[in-house]
């Protein structure tokens, strides 16, 4: 309304638009009273709620930051523990591999020793069997010599009468077989 009367040049004060009329003053007073009521009774609770909310948000942000920092430190600790565990696992695996290699080498040595022992025992057994066979042959040699002489001579040979000749033939045969080994 103020603008309408000013634009027409028809205000209540004789046409001077710089002097406010009564309505304007009443509206200004009502506006100031409403502004005072808002400032006195409505704005403080709103500011209190806003401040409370600001404090809660600030606290939540600080807690979130502290939690983030703690989670970062926990992640760093976890990584450190994982690195240590991996290093320890590598050491354990290396020790196990060394133990396995050592056990394998000991097994090979024991196997080689057992092989050599068995081969030596077999050789000894074969040598013993060869001696026994020779002794048996030497024991039967006098009979064989007498049989061979009877066949060559075509007559019967008395072993007791020709004992010296038979012993000499056995000694020659034994010396020949011992020299051939």
Secondary structure as UniProt FT lines:
FT   HELIX           2..8
FT   TURN            12..13
FT   TURN            17..18
FT   HELIX           22..37
FT   HELIX           38..42
FT   HELIX           43..153
FT   TURN            159..162
FT   HELIX           163..180
//
